[in-house]
Amino acid sequence: MTRIDRIAKKINRVYPHIVVSEKDGCVRLTGEMDRWDDVLSAGKMAVSGHFFGVLNDIKLAGFTQPPIKRPVLDDDRYDGAVCDVLVIGGGVIGCSIARELTRYNIKVILVEKQSDVATMQSARNDGAIHVGIDLPNKTKKLHYLARSNCMYEQLSAQLDFPFTRHGQYVLSTSWWHLPIMLALKVKAMRQKITNLQFMGRRKLAGVVPNLSKNVKFGILMDKGGCVCPYGMTIAYADNAVQNGAKILLNTIVTGMDVTDGVIIGVHTNRGIIKPRVVVNAAGVYADVIAEYAQDRFYTIHPRRGTNLILDRQSKSHIINDAGSISMYLSRKLRQRVHSKGGGILQTVDDNVLVGPDSVETPYREDHSTTIESINAVMSKHALTSPTMSNRDIINYFTGVRSATYEEDFVIEYGKKTTNIVHVAGIQSPGLSAAPAIAIDVSKMAVVILTKYRIVLANNKFNPVRKGVTNISKLSIQERDELIRINPNYGEIVCRCEGISKGEILDALHLPLCVPTLDGIKRRVRAGMGRCQGAFCQPLIMDIIKEDRGLPYDRISKKGEDRVILSVNKE
Ligand SMILES: Cc1cc2nc3c(=O)[nH]c(=O)nc-3n(C[C@H](O)[C@H](O)[C@H](O)COP(=O)(O)OP(=O)(O)OC[C@H]3O[C@@H](n4cnc5c(N)ncnc54)[C@H](O)[C@@H]3O)c2cc1C
């Protein structure tokens, strides 16, 4: 019996009507099913180390995937543009790779279909810099996380994004977890995850205020940290642009011309770009891009996660005001899921973030938040933080993880197409692992490029990027001095967050300029406070109008299709 026959036998025992075959070194599943859970379960059963990956082409009866959300622009502005490396996707992975590529003297273009970088997973996550205690040995997840975790101090200083290393706890509410928790500690030490501290309830209660009576013991992992995920991505993007990369927003890849296993043209809504090498960092659409490149060997199955943002005042409820409380051990044991199960996290902006949950879905871009998810997140974390209440919630958001059936990162050269590098399946801890992934992928792209041309180092590469100065973090004297030099820093525009006109202008003058209300909000937090922009939005529109010379009816919340005012021309 061949390997594929063995997999078929296993799957057909449960799902007799599913056809299992071998295609280009992958396990391919076809047929139709009535439940998404069954489609997933068959896909998981097809995983085998002897094949490149799983191509799960089983149809879900009655379901049609909504078309990819695309920009409204349609022109030929970039038609015929030539570059050495084309990066597809402006999440943390694409932007960090673009930045690392600018260390070489080559022409780099990044295309992103949205109106800003970091709007999908790379914005819709917790920002936790993980430690990896839960990750299996020999996974790419663990390898890249371990290398990246220790890079954050230097990176945040170079790229000027906030980073805190307050540590993370894994807490347990059941005594029967004790031997497993101790085994986990030993395993972590073998994986060279050091400085783990086992803590009994009494010790924990001494450092964690309002600790729930349910908590019996825990492990403190002092390598745990936190960043603002979109702030980090924007910083990478700015530094890439500073060093010569071009970032084309509102630009979607719609197809490719492939001849003899080589991509010769990449179709976009703005014309055909001609790259020598393509890096596929398209998140939940990575397998679609792989299909365009005639090089699909994995399948993305989307997995939603909802997070709740609590008011800063709710800090009094938080059981740990200096870190995050993770419960992934207890969750993993109960449900054998592949996401960590979430936690309570104090963000770098001092908000409290609770979540996420983990819900499989066939929809790739469904970012709606359901009451079921909100309730599930709150009730789960009430177990460790009983004083939290729904009244503390000031906002919520949902992200969609780009999981593969193998549940590991895909960081590989093309199997059939020779000038592509796939960076796919980058689910958690993808944010944490991005720095090392970017280093390796940029080198992989350069290896391909050297077949076409000599690649030299970029002697002008500057690793330092200056972000916007947050005046509320300055001393009174420093603030006075700044206002004396530039009175715009004395004009407060966003009262909730204390953001001045000077900071908003600085945001408009960053290397990657995104002159939309959301673009400003994500760079300086104007509109993120309790009133959620009700007071400051008209003032910010005035500043954009004045600085960029844009009429009001061209100023949008985000993309071109989200204008705020329509001016009556009569
Ligand atoms: C709820 C949640 C919580 C998480 N928490 C954490 C955490 O605490 N710590 C951690 O380390 N990781 C976390 N993660 C994982 C982390 O967010 C991801 O691993 C990381 O953001 C992946 O980045 P990416 O660049 O691969 O994907 P994305 O950010 O999704 O970027 C892909 C980009 O490609 C673009 N794109 C797609 N198709 C096309 C096309 N055809 N043309 C042009 N552009 C295209 C998309 O618009 C998108 O911007 C979490 C994820 C979720 C969903």
The ligand as a Gaussian input file, in Angstrom:
#p B3LYP/6-31G(d) Opt

LIG

0 1
 C       -6.649000      37.559000      16.743000
 C       -5.183000      37.367000      16.509000
 C       -4.284000      37.499000      17.560000
 C       -2.918000      37.315000      17.349000
 N       -2.055000      37.552000      18.376000
 C       -0.726000      37.481000      18.146000
 C        0.191000      37.819000      19.172000
 O       -0.204000      38.270000      20.252000
 N        1.517000      37.649000      18.925000
 C        1.982000      37.172000      17.732000
 O        3.190000      37.009000      17.604000
 N        1.138000      36.902000      16.723000
 C       -0.207000      37.060000      16.889000
 N       -1.068000      36.805000      15.872000
 C       -0.527000      36.388000      14.573000
 C       -0.031000      37.592000      13.760000
 O       -0.989000      38.610000      13.740000
 C        0.264000      37.141000      12.346000
 O        1.120000      36.031000      12.395000
 C        0.941000      38.210000      11.508000
 O        0.288000      39.437000      11.614000
 C        0.936000      37.750000      10.046000
 O        1.402000      38.802000       9.257000
 P        1.312000      38.720000       7.689000
 O        2.040000      39.889000       7.171000
 O        1.719000      37.369000       7.235000
 O       -0.257000      38.784000       7.360000
 P       -1.233000      40.037000       7.166000
 O       -1.043000      41.042000       8.217000
 O       -2.598000      39.464000       7.037000
 O       -0.744000      40.671000       5.812000
 C       -1.025000      40.119000       4.552000
 C       -1.324000      41.291000       3.639000
 O       -1.449000      40.838000       2.294000
 C       -2.406000      41.642000       1.656000
 N       -2.888000      40.940000       0.473000
 C       -3.570000      39.777000       0.432000
 N       -3.840000      39.451000      -0.837000
 C       -3.302000      40.415000      -1.615000
 C       -3.259000      40.634000      -3.011000
 N       -3.847000      39.784000      -3.877000
 N       -2.633000      41.736000      -3.486000
 C       -2.048000      42.620000      -2.630000
 N       -2.075000      42.469000      -1.278000
 C       -2.690000      41.371000      -0.791000
 C       -3.483000      41.819000       2.712000
 O       -4.294000      42.948000       2.454000
 C       -2.649000      41.958000       3.978000
 O       -2.425000      43.299000       4.337000
 C       -2.440000      36.975000      16.052000
 C       -3.343000      36.860000      14.983000
 C       -4.701000      37.069000      15.202000
 C       -5.650000      36.993000      14.027000

